[in-house]
Amino acid sequence: MMRALQERFADRQAAGDALADALAHYRGADVLVLGLPRGGIPVAARVAEELDGELDVIVARKLPSPISQELAIGAITADGERFLNEGLISELAVSDTFLSAVTQVQRAEARKREQELRGTRPPPRITGRIVILVDDGLATGATMHAAVRSVRKQGPAQSCARGSRSRSGPSGCITRTSSRRAMPRCRRYWSTPPPCGRSSRGDAR
């Protein structure tokens, strides 16, 4: 069982060092570390360096609510995997028309951003590998949920989602996942983890 780290971090490098230490048992395996932009990339880079793994990116964009750009009702990845906070969507009475429109806009932004970051490099191989997803914080967990779904459909041997925070705020959640389930359980890691829900509306294609 991984130990729960209690400290907050001075910067993303320190966070990456701590995450790499917690994941040291993966060193030497066929590891792919995926950073969620922007803040997750420097943390992921440190983890990949320490574990001698491959580094790449996965882009997920939050779906802003009708009442605030900062309030996420879900998230979507560049390849169309979507997570929805059904409870919040119901509470805000978000229409299917709005949801469809915001999904289309944010997926286009995710695809554009991923192309900017990856350039002409092909996407990394995920099938059969240990895939570690890293962000620098999990406020609602929406983007991480979407990213995990994107990875899961490609058949990793194992996937592990990690969030960290610098001294400016609390951290999120540590979640281990298998190829059969998206995010089966969260346990307390610095602070309250994001909700581990599922979307009943399916993927946005």
N, C-alpha and C positions, 0 to 999 in steps of 0.2 A: 504494500500500500504506500502511495506517495505521501510524503510528509507535507502537512499544511504549513506554508510559510506565513509568518505573522507580521513581518516588517513591511513598511512601505519603502519605496525606492526613491533615491535621489534623482535618478534619470533613467532613460530607457536602456542604456548600456547595463546599468546595475540590475534592472529588471530582467534583461536578457541573460545575464550571468546567473541570476537566481533560478530562472526557468530552466536553463541548461543544466544546472546542478540537479534540479528535481527530475530531469529527464535523462540523466546520465546513463541509465541502463539501456538506452537506445543507441549509445555510441557504438559505431562499428556495424550497425545494421543498415539496411537499405532505406535511409531516411530522406524524406522530402519535407522541408519546412516552408509553409506558405504564409506570407505576411499579408495582413489586410491593411491597405493604405488608409491614411498616411502613416499614422503613428505606429502601426504594427510592424512596418517593414524594418526599421532599425532594431527593434527587439528581436524579430525573426532572424535578421542577419547575424546577430550575436549568437542566437541559439544554433543556427546552422553551422557557424564557425566552430563552436565548441563541440558539437556532435559530429563534425566532419560530414555533414549532410548537404544535400542540394538545396539551394535557396530559389524560391520563385514567389510570385504574387497571386492572390486571388482577390478580385474586386467584387464587393457587394455594396449596393447603395440602399440606404434606408428609404422607405416610402413615407413621405411626410403626410401628416394628417391635414384635413381641411381647415383646422383652426390654428395650426402652428407648423412652421417648417421644421421646428426642432423636435416636435413630438412624432415619433415613428409609429406607424400602424403596421409596419412590416419591413421587409427588405427583399431585394432581388439581386441575383448575381448576373454577370455578363452572359452566362449560358442559359439564363432563364429560370433557374431554380429560385422558388419564392417561398418565403415564410410570412405568414400573416398572424397578427395578434387579433384573433377573432373576438375576444372579449372587448377590446378597445374599439374595434370596428363597429361592433354592435352598440356599444355605449354611445359612440359619436354618430350613430346612424349614417355611416359612410355608404354612399350609393355604389352600386356596381359600376356605373358610368365613371365616377370619380376614380375608383380603384383601378379600373382598366386603363384610364388615361395616365394616371401617375405611374403605374407599372411600366407602361410603354416608354414614358419619358426617362425614368430612372434606369431602365435596362439599357436604353441607348447610351446614357451617360456612363454606365458601367462598362459597356463594350468599348467606348471611346477611350476611357481611362486605362483599361487593361491593355489596349493596343499601344497607347502612349508609353506605358511602363515596360511592356514586353518587347515592343519593336517587331523585328522580323523573326525573333526566336519562336519556335513552335511551343505549344503548351507542354508542360512536363508530363511524364508518364506517372500515373497514379495507381493503376491496377497492380495489386499485389505488394504495394509498398507500405511502409509505416509513414503516415502523413500527419504532421503536426501543424495545426492552424494557430496562428498567433496574432493577437491584437493588443493594443496598449491599454485597453479598458473595455469593459462590457457594461454599458449603461443600461440598456434594455435587453441586450443580447440578440437583437433582431438580425444584424448583419452577420453575426457568427452563426446563428441558426441557418441562415440561407447558405452561407459558405459550407457548412458541414453537409447540408443536403446535396450541394453540388459535388463535393468530394465523394460522398457515400455512393452516389449512383455510378461512380466509375470503378467501384470494386477495390478499395484499398484493403490491405491485409489488416490494418488497424488505423484508426484515426483518433487524434487527441486534440482537443480544443483548449487553448490556454489564454487567459486574459490577465493583464497586469496594469498597475497604475503607479504613476510617480507620486511624489510627496504631495502633489496638488490635489489629490482626490483618492477615494477608496478604490479598491480593486473589484474584480468581478467574480468569475467562477472558473473552477477547473472541472472539465468534463471529459471523460473517456468514452469513446464510441466505437462500435464495431461496424462492419459493413452491412449488418442486418437492421440496425436501428439508428435513427438520426441522432438523438441526444437523450439516451435512456435515463440518466440521472445527473443531478448536480449536487455537489456537497459544499458546505460552507468553506469559503476560501477568502480570507480577509473580511469579507462583508457578504451581505445577502446576495445570492446568485440570481441571474435573470430567470424568468419563468421558462420551463422546459415544455412548451406546448407544441401542438401540431396544427397545421393548417388543414381544414376540411375542404378548402376550395381547390386544392391541388396546385400544380405548377403552372406558371405563366409561360406560355410558349410564343 
